Amino acid sequence: MAPTIHVNARTTPKIRAEIQLAPPSVSDAALARRYGVTKATIAK
């Protein structure tokens, strides 16, 4: 059974994995702009 993703969710499991694998040289602000979320979301 696949996990249910809320229709208003800004990130998916795939995007969260990409964020976690981003190199430390990429800033939170840059990731936030790339994925259309806030820096606080990236920090989580």
DRENLO-789030 format. One record per atom (N, C-alpha, C): residue number from 1; residue in three letters; atom name; y, z, x. Coordinates in steps of 0.1 Angstrom, whole numbers, plus 2048, in hexadecimal, padded with zeros to 3 digits. Atoms other than C-alpha are relative to their C-alpha. Layout:
// residues N
+-----+------+------+-----+-----+-----+
| pos | code | site |  c2 |  c3 |  c1 |
+-----+------+------+-----+-----+-----+
| NUM |  ALA |   CA |   Y |   Z |   X |
...
+-----+------+------+-----+-----+-----+
//
This chain:
// residues 44
+-----+------+------+-----+-----+-----+
| pos | code | site |  c2 |  c3 |  c1 |
+-----+------+------+-----+-----+-----+
|   1 |  MET |    N | 7F4 | 800 | 808 |
|   1 |  MET |   CA | 800 | 800 | 800 |
|   1 |  MET |    C | 80C | 800 | 809 |
|   2 |  ALA |    N | 7F4 | 801 | 7F8 |
|   2 |  ALA |   CA | 821 | 7F5 | 80F |
|   2 |  ALA |    C | 80B | 80A | 7FB |
|   3 |  PRO |    N | 7F6 | 7F7 | 804 |
|   3 |  PRO |   CA | 83E | 80E | 80F |
|   3 |  PRO |    C | 80B | 7F9 | 7F8 |
|   4 |  THR |    N | 7F6 | 805 | 809 |
|   4 |  THR |   CA | 858 | 809 | 7F4 |
|   4 |  THR |    C | 80E | 802 | 807 |
|   5 |  ILE |    N | 7F3 | 800 | 7FA |
|   5 |  ILE |   CA | 87B | 801 | 802 |
|   5 |  ILE |    C | 80A | 800 | 7F4 |
|   6 |  HIS |    N | 7F5 | 800 | 80B |
|   6 |  HIS |   CA | 899 | 80A | 7EC |
|   6 |  HIS |    C | 808 | 7F4 | 801 |
|   7 |  VAL |    N | 7F9 | 80D | 801 |
|   7 |  VAL |   CA | 8AC | 7EC | 7E0 |
|   7 |  VAL |    C | 80D | 800 | 807 |
|   8 |  ASN |    N | 7F3 | 7FF | 7F9 |
|   8 |  ASN |   CA | 8CC | 7F9 | 7F0 |
|   8 |  ASN |    C | 7FF | 804 | 80E |
|   9 |  ALA |    N | 802 | 7FC | 7F2 |
|   9 |  ALA |   CA | 8BD | 802 | 811 |
|   9 |  ALA |    C | 806 | 7F6 | 80A |
|  10 |  ARG |    N | 7F9 | 808 | 7F6 |
|  10 |  ARG |   CA | 8D1 | 7F5 | 82E |
|  10 |  ARG |    C | 7F7 | 7FC | 80C |
|  11 |  THR |    N | 80A | 803 | 7F5 |
|  11 |  THR |   CA | 8B4 | 7F7 | 847 |
|  11 |  THR |    C | 7F2 | 800 | 7FB |
|  12 |  THR |    N | 80E | 801 | 803 |
|  12 |  THR |   CA | 890 | 7EF | 845 |
|  12 |  THR |    C | 7F8 | 806 | 80C |
|  13 |  PRO |    N | 807 | 7FB | 7F4 |
|  13 |  PRO |   CA | 874 | 7FC | 85B |
|  13 |  PRO |    C | 801 | 7F7 | 80C |
|  14 |  LYS |    N | 7FF | 80A | 7F5 |
|  14 |  LYS |   CA | 876 | 7DC | 870 |
|  14 |  LYS |    C | 80E | 802 | 807 |
|  15 |  ILE |    N | 7F3 | 7FE | 7FA |
|  15 |  ILE |   CA | 89C | 7E1 | 876 |
|  15 |  ILE |    C | 801 | 80E | 807 |
|  16 |  ARG |    N | 800 | 7F3 | 7F9 |
|  16 |  ARG |   CA | 897 | 806 | 87E |
|  16 |  ARG |    C | 7F8 | 800 | 80D |
|  17 |  ALA |    N | 807 | 801 | 7F3 |
|  17 |  ALA |   CA | 87D | 7FD | 898 |
|  17 |  ALA |    C | 808 | 7F8 | 80A |
|  18 |  GLU |    N | 7F7 | 808 | 7F7 |
|  18 |  GLU |   CA | 895 | 7E3 | 8A7 |
|  18 |  GLU |    C | 80B | 809 | 806 |
|  19 |  ILE |    N | 7F5 | 7F7 | 7FC |
|  19 |  ILE |   CA | 8B0 | 7FE | 8A9 |
|  19 |  ILE |    C | 7FA | 80A | 80B |
|  20 |  GLN |    N | 806 | 7F7 | 7F7 |
|  20 |  GLN |   CA | 898 | 816 | 8BA |
|  20 |  GLN |    C | 7FC | 7FA | 80D |
|  21 |  LEU |    N | 804 | 807 | 7F3 |
|  21 |  LEU |   CA | 88D | 7FC | 8D4 |
|  21 |  LEU |    C | 80C | 7FA | 807 |
|  22 |  ALA |    N | 7F4 | 805 | 7FA |
|  22 |  ALA |   CA | 8B1 | 7F2 | 8DC |
|  22 |  ALA |    C | 802 | 807 | 80E |
|  23 |  PRO |    N | 7FE | 7F9 | 7F3 |
|  23 |  PRO |   CA | 8B9 | 7F9 | 901 |
|  23 |  PRO |    C | 80C | 809 | 7FF |
|  24 |  PRO |    N | 7F5 | 7F7 | 800 |
|  24 |  PRO |   CA | 8D0 | 816 | 908 |
|  24 |  PRO |    C | 80D | 7FA | 804 |
|  25 |  SER |    N | 7F4 | 807 | 7FC |
|  25 |  SER |   CA | 8EA | 7FE | 916 |
|  25 |  SER |    C | 808 | 7FB | 7F3 |
|  26 |  VAL |    N | 7FA | 804 | 80C |
|  26 |  VAL |   CA | 8F1 | 7F3 | 8F2 |
|  26 |  VAL |    C | 806 | 80C | 7F8 |
|  27 |  SER |    N | 7FA | 7F4 | 806 |
|  27 |  SER |   CA | 90A | 80A | 8E1 |
|  27 |  SER |    C | 7FC | 801 | 7F1 |
|  28 |  ASP |    N | 803 | 7FD | 80E |
|  28 |  ASP |   CA | 905 | 81A | 8BF |
|  28 |  ASP |    C | 809 | 7F7 | 7F7 |
|  29 |  ALA |    N | 7F6 | 808 | 808 |
|  29 |  ALA |   CA | 925 | 807 | 8B3 |
|  29 |  ALA |    C | 7FB | 7F2 | 7FF |
|  30 |  ALA |    N | 805 | 80E | 800 |
|  30 |  ALA |   CA | 916 | 7E6 | 8BE |
|  30 |  ALA |    C | 7F4 | 7FE | 7F6 |
|  31 |  LEU |    N | 80C | 800 | 809 |
|  31 |  LEU |   CA | 8F5 | 7ED | 8AC |
|  31 |  LEU |    C | 805 | 801 | 7F1 |
|  32 |  ALA |    N | 7FB | 7FF | 80E |
|  32 |  ALA |   CA | 908 | 7F8 | 88D |
|  32 |  ALA |    C | 806 | 7F3 | 7FB |
|  33 |  ARG |    N | 7FA | 80D | 804 |
|  33 |  ARG |   CA | 91C | 7D8 | 88C |
|  33 |  ARG |    C | 7F5 | 7F5 | 7FD |
|  34 |  ARG |    N | 80B | 80A | 801 |
|  34 |  ARG |   CA | 8FC | 7C3 | 891 |
|  34 |  ARG |    C | 7F8 | 802 | 7F4 |
|  35 |  TYR |    N | 809 | 7FE | 80C |
|  35 |  TYR |   CA | 8E9 | 7D3 | 875 |
|  35 |  TYR |    C | 808 | 804 | 7F3 |
|  36 |  GLY |    N | 7F8 | 7FE | 80C |
|  36 |  GLY |   CA | 906 | 7DA | 85D |
|  36 |  GLY |    C | 7FF | 80E | 7FB |
|  37 |  VAL |    N | 801 | 7F2 | 804 |
|  37 |  VAL |   CA | 902 | 800 | 85D |
|  37 |  VAL |    C | 80A | 808 | 808 |
|  38 |  THR |    N | 7F6 | 7F8 | 7F9 |
|  38 |  THR |   CA | 917 | 81D | 869 |
|  38 |  THR |    C | 7FA | 805 | 80E |
|  39 |  LYS |    N | 805 | 7FA | 7F3 |
|  39 |  LYS |   CA | 915 | 82D | 88C |
|  39 |  LYS |    C | 7F7 | 80C | 7FD |
|  40 |  ALA |    N | 808 | 7F4 | 804 |
|  40 |  ALA |   CA | 907 | 84D | 87B |
|  40 |  ALA |    C | 7F2 | 7FC | 7FD |
|  41 |  THR |    N | 80E | 804 | 803 |
|  41 |  THR |   CA | 8EA | 839 | 86E |
|  41 |  THR |    C | 7F9 | 7FC | 80C |
|  42 |  ILE |    N | 806 | 804 | 7F4 |
|  42 |  ILE |   CA | 8E3 | 82B | 890 |
|  42 |  ILE |    C | 7FC | 80D | 808 |
|  43 |  ALA |    N | 803 | 7F4 | 7F9 |
|  43 |  ALA |   CA | 8E4 | 84E | 89F |
|  43 |  ALA |    C | 7F4 | 807 | 7FA |
|  44 |  LYS |    N | 80B | 7FA | 806 |
|  44 |  LYS |   CA | 8CA | 85A | 886 |
|  44 |  LYS |    C | 7F3 | 7FB | 807 |
+-----+------+------+-----+-----+-----+
//
